[in-house]
Amino acid sequence: MRAALFPAHPGPVYAGFTAWRFVIPAPDRPFVPHETWGRGGVWGTHPLKDGRVYAYATARLPEGGRAPDGEKAELRRRFADWHDPIPALIDAAGAKDILRNDVRHLRTPLATHHRGRVVLVGDAAHAMTPSLGQGGNQAIEDGVVLAHHLAPGGDLAAGLAAYSAARLPRTAEITGRAARASRLTHLTSAPLIAVRDALISTAARLGPDLILRGFASIADWRPPQASYAAGTATGASARPARDTGREPAQR
Ligand SMILES: Cc1cc2nc3c(=O)[nH]c(=O)nc-3n(C[C@H](O)[C@H](O)[C@H](O)COP(=O)(O)OP(=O)(O)OC[C@H]3O[C@@H](n4cnc5c(N)ncnc54)[C@H](O)[C@@H]3O)c2cc1C
């Protein structure tokens, strides 16, 4: 649909790394949830509420590759000497549990997220690398903002234009940041990795929340105000204010 609407757009391009994912029962012994950056690769392990764990790994590799002896063997080759619980998780995963997908993103943002009466949300509009864990989150934000701008009885064309205007700068910015984060996590040069790791551990020592503060402009997003309900109550126009991504009180 995107290609039909925007034929001149280059479409998704390979981000330079492939990803493996699996969900299996949690290991018997406790472990610390983590995301670990190595040389040209990442491993993350996170507990799920239902007692299973979600594990993911990425590695900088040419596009389209598949391990001739299976992806479990590939994970062993790359990560078996990483820290606990990684080797145990690889051992526990069944060959069929492991998904492998090359990561592609819309490096060039679309000019708009709608055309005529057709609107794009989520990855169709702004597929990004998973390095900031934002693809699904931004899709949800899209849905909230779109619903906000399509108040019943409102002008459809104006509502879709307002949706695009609200979402495009934010999603383009986050897509760019995610791509930069991906490059940082997939460095292969030993000197650059040493500098990266030194900077990260210095930042962590300076203040536990210093690194997290870098995410503030992503995480402090607030839904646009529910002006439809307010407008109905007061008899005012249902046309909402533009989503600025700021606290309602700041508007
Ligand atoms: C390795 C990895 C890790 C990620 N980690 C995170 C994370 O931690 N946090 C986060 O927020 N996001 C994460 N994401 C991103 C997230 O998965 C996506 O951004 C999100 O799934 C996008 O949702 P979507 O509904 O736009 O698209 P999709 O989830 O791709 O849904 C599109 C659906 O449309 C269906 N479809 C396609 N064509 C047609 C057709 N012609 N007719 C009918 N149906 C069709 C597809 O089968 C699919 O079910 C990650 C992605 C990857 C690859």
The ligand as an SDF file (V2000), in Angstrom:
LIG
                    3D

 53 58  0  0  0  0  0  0  0  0999 V2000
   13.5730   -8.0000   16.4420 C   0  0  0  0  0  0  0  0  0  0  0  0
   12.5230   -6.9610   16.7410 C   0  0  0  0  0  0  0  0  0  0  0  0
   12.3740   -6.4760   18.0250 C   0  0  0  0  0  0  0  0  0  0  0  0
   11.4210   -5.4860   18.3030 C   0  0  0  0  0  0  0  0  0  0  0  0
   11.3120   -4.9990   19.5850 N   0  0  0  0  0  0  0  0  0  0  0  0
   10.4000   -4.0420   19.8610 C   0  0  0  0  0  0  0  0  0  0  0  0
   10.2560   -3.5390   21.1890 C   0  0  0  0  0  0  0  0  0  0  0  0
   10.9470   -3.9530   22.1230 O   0  0  0  0  0  0  0  0  0  0  0  0
    9.3370   -2.5740   21.4140 N   0  0  0  0  0  0  0  0  0  0  0  0
    8.5440   -2.0930   20.4050 C   0  0  0  0  0  0  0  0  0  0  0  0
    7.7110   -1.2090   20.6640 O   0  0  0  0  0  0  0  0  0  0  0  0
    8.6680   -2.5480   19.1340 N   0  0  0  0  0  0  0  0  0  0  0  0
    9.5650   -3.5210   18.8470 C   0  0  0  0  0  0  0  0  0  0  0  0
    9.6710   -4.0090   17.5730 N   0  0  0  0  0  0  0  0  0  0  0  0
    8.8860   -3.4010   16.4960 C   0  0  0  0  0  0  0  0  0  0  0  0
    7.4450   -3.9040   16.4440 C   0  0  0  0  0  0  0  0  0  0  0  0
    7.4150   -5.3210   16.3560 O   0  0  0  0  0  0  0  0  0  0  0  0
    6.7760   -3.2960   15.2090 C   0  0  0  0  0  0  0  0  0  0  0  0
    7.0560   -1.9150   15.1400 O   0  0  0  0  0  0  0  0  0  0  0  0
    5.2670   -3.4950   15.2870 C   0  0  0  0  0  0  0  0  0  0  0  0
    4.9680   -4.8780   15.2440 O   0  0  0  0  0  0  0  0  0  0  0  0
    4.6040   -2.7790   14.1000 C   0  0  0  0  0  0  0  0  0  0  0  0
    3.2300   -3.0360   14.1660 O   0  0  0  0  0  0  0  0  0  0  0  0
    2.3550   -2.8840   12.8800 P   0  0  0  0  0  0  0  0  0  0  0  0
    0.9750   -3.2630   13.2970 O   0  0  0  0  0  0  0  0  0  0  0  0
    2.5720   -1.5500   12.2720 O   0  0  0  0  0  0  0  0  0  0  0  0
    2.9260   -3.9130   11.8250 O   0  0  0  0  0  0  0  0  0  0  0  0
    2.9780   -5.5090   11.9310 P   0  0  0  0  0  0  0  0  0  0  0  0
    3.1500   -5.9710   13.3340 O   0  0  0  0  0  0  0  0  0  0  0  0
    3.9800   -5.9280   10.9020 O   0  0  0  0  0  0  0  0  0  0  0  0
    1.5280   -5.9210   11.4850 O   0  0  0  0  0  0  0  0  0  0  0  0
    1.1260   -5.8720   10.1440 C   0  0  0  0  0  0  0  0  0  0  0  0
    0.1760   -7.0340    9.9150 C   0  0  0  0  0  0  0  0  0  0  0  0
   -0.4000   -6.9200    8.6190 O   0  0  0  0  0  0  0  0  0  0  0  0
   -0.4110   -8.1930    8.0330 C   0  0  0  0  0  0  0  0  0  0  0  0
   -0.4620   -7.9980    6.5780 N   0  0  0  0  0  0  0  0  0  0  0  0
    0.5370   -7.6480    5.7490 C   0  0  0  0  0  0  0  0  0  0  0  0
    0.0990   -7.5640    4.4910 N   0  0  0  0  0  0  0  0  0  0  0  0
   -1.2160   -7.8660    4.5250 C   0  0  0  0  0  0  0  0  0  0  0  0
   -2.2400   -7.9550    3.5200 C   0  0  0  0  0  0  0  0  0  0  0  0
   -1.9870   -7.6880    2.2490 N   0  0  0  0  0  0  0  0  0  0  0  0
   -3.4720   -8.3050    3.9280 N   0  0  0  0  0  0  0  0  0  0  0  0
   -3.7500   -8.5550    5.2260 C   0  0  0  0  0  0  0  0  0  0  0  0
   -2.8290   -8.4940    6.2070 N   0  0  0  0  0  0  0  0  0  0  0  0
   -1.5780   -8.1530    5.8530 C   0  0  0  0  0  0  0  0  0  0  0  0
    0.8640   -8.8540    8.5140 C   0  0  0  0  0  0  0  0  0  0  0  0
    0.7700  -10.2570    8.4190 O   0  0  0  0  0  0  0  0  0  0  0  0
    0.8870   -8.3860    9.9720 C   0  0  0  0  0  0  0  0  0  0  0  0
    0.1720   -9.2360   10.8270 O   0  0  0  0  0  0  0  0  0  0  0  0
   10.6110   -5.0060   17.2620 C   0  0  0  0  0  0  0  0  0  0  0  0
   10.7430   -5.5140   15.9670 C   0  0  0  0  0  0  0  0  0  0  0  0
   11.6950   -6.4850   15.7000 C   0  0  0  0  0  0  0  0  0  0  0  0
   11.8100   -7.0150   14.2960 C   0  0  0  0  0  0  0  0  0  0  0  0
  1  2  1  0
  2  3  1  0
  2 52  2  0
  3  4  2  0
  4  5  1  0
  4 50  1  0
  5  6  2  0
  6  7  1  0
  6 13  1  0
  7  8  2  0
  7  9  1  0
  9 10  1  0
 10 11  2  0
 10 12  1  0
 12 13  2  0
 13 14  1  0
 14 15  1  0
 14 50  1  0
 15 16  1  0
 16 17  1  0
 16 18  1  0
 18 19  1  0
 18 20  1  0
 20 21  1  0
 20 22  1  0
 22 23  1  0
 23 24  1  0
 24 25  2  0
 24 26  1  0
 24 27  1  0
 27 28  1  0
 28 29  2  0
 28 30  1  0
 28 31  1  0
 31 32  1  0
 32 33  1  0
 33 34  1  0
 33 48  1  0
 34 35  1  0
 35 36  1  0
 35 46  1  0
 36 37  1  0
 36 45  1  0
 37 38  2  0
 38 39  1  0
 39 40  1  0
 39 45  2  0
 40 41  1  0
 40 42  2  0
 42 43  1  0
 43 44  2  0
 44 45  1  0
 46 47  1  0
 46 48  1  0
 48 49  1  0
 50 51  2  0
 51 52  1  0
 52 53  1  0
M  END
$$$$
